[in-house]
């Protein structure tokens, strides 16, 4: 749905999205942000634990 929305909104001058679809996309993007934030924080913490302090 996100990919279709991106492509359609970019290339179709008459693109329209329903309010329910928009709400669903907002929720999916928010969830994706949470996952990415968590994964990045875990990776940063892991890298920080392996770097010797000078």
N, C-alpha and C positions, 0 to 999 in steps of 0.2 A: 504494500500500500504506500509506503514512504517513497519507494523508488518511482512508482507510477505517478504519484503526486508531484514529485520533483520534475520528472520528464514532461508530464502533461502541462504543468504550470510554466515551464520554460519554453516549450515549443507550440503550445496551443493558445492562441489569443483569447479564446472563449472558455478557458478552464474555470470550472466552478467546483467547490468542495462543499459537501453538506456539513452542517454543524456537528453532527454526531461523528462523522469521519474525522473532522478536525480535532475533536476532543480525544478520540482514540489515538490519533497521531501524537498529540501533546503528551498523553500518558505514556506511549511507547518511547518517545524521545526522552522523557524524564527518567524512565526506568533504565534506558541505555546509558544516560549520564551517570546514574548511580553506580552501575556496573563498572563503567570505565574509570570513574573516580576511585572506586574500591581497588580495582586491579592495579591502577597506577600507584596508589598509596602503598599497597603491598610490595610492589616492585621497588619503589624508592626506599622503603624500610629495609628490604633485603639487601639492596646495594649499599645502603648506609652501614649495615652491620658488618659488611665485608671490607670496608675501606679503613685502612689503618690511620689512626690519628697521629699527626706529626707534631 
